[in-house]
Amino acid sequence: MPFNKTLILGLGNFLLQDEGVGVHALKEMGKLQWPDHVDLLDGGTGGFVLLSLFQEYSTIIIIDAAISNELPGTVHVIKPKFAKDFPKSLSTHELGLKDLIETAILLNKMPEIHLVTCTIHPQQKMNIQLSREIEYKIPEIIRKVEQIIR
């Protein structure tokens, strides 16, 4: 595994309003200057197609929506080591991401993972625009990612 190579991976369904917060955050990050060892990727709704990335990067920062009892817009950073360490509900593609992590562990190809989540309402409407309460959290998400990279 190459050392010092970091991937910022935005996940989410862009068509389901706040569920696409990871993709929206990544789009804003694309406007910024990042160190040479950092790559950005829109991972869409995740899944096994992303497994090869676990061989290419020593660190992966995943940005995704989460559904919990917390207020929408609550941002957390966790460093999961196993699928069970992920929040109970990572919105609509939860099983794909957890399965991806378990598979990477079984293949012994687990990079250092940081998960940046933003809590959203459980019900989302078809809309490519974020709600205002989640849109206002994009700068905080970016700051959290910058802190991880430092």
ZICOR-V353475 format. One record per backbone hydrogen bond with DSSP energy under -0.5 kcal/mol. NH is the residue of the N-H (numbers start at 1). CO is the residue of the C=O. If there is no record, write none. Layout:
nh=NH co=CO
nh=NH co=CO
This chain:
nh=5 co=2
nh=6 co=4
nh=6 co=37
nh=7 co=59
nh=8 co=39
nh=9 co=7
nh=9 co=61
nh=10 co=8
nh=10 co=41
nh=11 co=9
nh=11 co=63
nh=12 co=44
nh=14 co=12
nh=16 co=13
nh=17 co=127
nh=19 co=16
nh=20 co=17
nh=21 co=18
nh=22 co=11
nh=23 co=20
nh=24 co=20
nh=25 co=21
nh=26 co=22
nh=27 co=23
nh=28 co=24
nh=29 co=25
nh=30 co=26
nh=31 co=28
nh=32 co=29
nh=38 co=35
nh=39 co=6
nh=41 co=8
nh=43 co=10
nh=43 co=41
nh=44 co=10
nh=46 co=43
nh=50 co=47
nh=51 co=48
nh=53 co=50
nh=54 co=50
nh=54 co=51
nh=55 co=52
nh=56 co=52
nh=57 co=53
nh=58 co=5
nh=59 co=5
nh=60 co=112
nh=61 co=7
nh=62 co=60
nh=62 co=114
nh=63 co=9
nh=64 co=62
nh=64 co=116
nh=66 co=118
nh=67 co=89
nh=68 co=66
nh=73 co=119
nh=74 co=71
nh=76 co=117
nh=78 co=115
nh=85 co=82
nh=86 co=83
nh=93 co=90
nh=94 co=91
nh=97 co=93
nh=98 co=94
nh=99 co=95
nh=100 co=96
nh=101 co=97
nh=102 co=98
nh=103 co=99
nh=104 co=100
nh=105 co=101
nh=106 co=102
nh=107 co=103
nh=108 co=105
nh=109 co=104
nh=111 co=109
nh=112 co=58
nh=114 co=60
nh=115 co=78
nh=116 co=62
nh=116 co=114
nh=117 co=76
nh=117 co=115
nh=118 co=64
nh=119 co=74
nh=120 co=66
nh=124 co=122
nh=127 co=15
nh=127 co=125
nh=135 co=131
nh=136 co=132
nh=137 co=134
nh=138 co=135
nh=141 co=137
nh=142 co=138
nh=143 co=139
nh=144 co=140
nh=145 co=141
nh=146 co=142
nh=147 co=143
nh=148 co=144
nh=149 co=145
nh=150 co=146
